[in-house]
Amino acid sequence: MSDIFWVMFEIVINVFQGMICAYFVKEFLGKNEYTNTKVYYLLCGGLHSLLITVLNRLSLFEGIDSFLYILELFVFAVIMLKGNIVKKAIASVLPLCIGFAISMFTANYFSAVNQMSIEGIINDKSYIRIISVFATQILYYLCFKLILKFLKSAEDRFVPHDWIMILVVIAATIILMALIHMIAIRSNDSSQRLYINLSILVILGLNVLVMYFIDTTIKRAALERQVELLMLQKHYHQQYIDGATIQYDSIKKIRHDLKNNYATINELLKNGDIEAAITLTSQNNEQLRNTETYLNTNNSIVNAVVNSKLNSASALGIEVSCISPLEISGVEDLDLCNLLSNVLDNAVTACIEQSSEMPRQILLNISSEDDTYKFVIKNSVDSSVLRSNPELRTSKLEHDMHGYGLKIINDIAQKYNGRCDIFEQDNTFCVQVYLQRKQDSSM
């Protein structure tokens, strides 16, 4: 075969390798809205292919200069792809780690089978070189697909701390692979190839076990947290049922009493006892105020939760007010219940802990613009909560049932592509939650 064939062969393989590395990083992170896929592959994949070609010409075995591959992928990840810095670092390192391991394995395997040195395999210009290169590229593709499948399934469960652990494991693997590769290059004894290949397989196996252990641990922690959240939701639902039952019984009693009171007031007025009639009327007004309806929307869950919570707050001497649109839809009832229960419970607790010298107030304002709901909950404070308790740890004694409130609120906001903002203004603690309405309102 001519030299021109081998030059073209190496270029084609390098282009494939560059493109598949660019593909891996893009699939792992996802592209930004303004990123054009063709431009990304042309720039990132093309430059990566050029780097491979140039570095292979300069050195048979890349050393420290191989980190230029990582740097190039990382730069394009930062500019054109999504994700935090840790994930982008992992996405940039993984192709080198995978490529390094597969290249070592195939080179050692073919050198052992054909009784040749690794340098001889790389410089060989026969069918052995072609087969080894194709085997390497096929393994590249299969490993990239398997790892992407694992990472995609684990992405929602992993937090930055978990990604850092994975990055440490990858770094340790690269160092071990580099050391084994140096031993393999310097060894001309083909009998040692078996042990070198076994060492590589053991390292890869340990990596799989470590990743499995990390993933299993995170799944277990997520499951435990989900159970705790369900227990908390059950706690809030029971509170709502109890409150609604009490309120219903109170309304029945008031209706019964009002019939008798109206008859009594009528007789008092007939007899000219106006003072007694006024006193009885005032008592009736006080009863009605304790069961006031603050909200009346098309959503029964919102009505029940808000009216129950605000009535309880009013009975504690807290001044309450509420503004809301008539129609609330496109948000699941369970999420509305958990969101409103948590923010209003937190507001009531803060007002109770507030000094009695200052007026205690709670304001709930629900507004809608386009497809976005904005929930604003404000409660009065006599001192800065964010300054004294920046992490907003619960002050309640039942820590097993409390302390998840803000986490639940943030989870709901993320579920609806929104956000939760917390700030203080003019002796007022403010929570703003934005939720994007789902199109299917029949949830």
ABEGO torsion letter per residue (X at the ends): XBAAAAAAAAAAAAAAAAAAAAAAAAAAAEBBAABBAAAAAAAAAAAAAAAAAAAAAABABBBAAAAAAAAAAAAAAAAABBEBAAAAAAAAAAAAAAAAAAAAAAAAAAAAAAGBBAAAAAABBBAAAAAAAAAAAAAAAAAAAAAAAAAAAAAAABBAAAAAAAAAAAAAAAAAAAAAAAAAAABABAAAAAAAAAAAAAAAAAAAAAAAAAAAAAAAAAAAAAAAAAAAAAAAAAAAAAAAAAAAAAAAAAAAAAAAAAAAAAAAAAAGBAAAAAAAAAAAAAAAAAABBABBBABAAAAAAAAAAAAAAAAAGBBBBBBBBABBBGBBAAAAAAAAAAAAAAAAAAAAABBAABBBBBBBBBBBBEABBBBBBBBBBABBAAAABAAGBBABABAAABGAAAAAAAAAAAAAGBBBBBBBBGGBBBBBBBBBBBABAAX
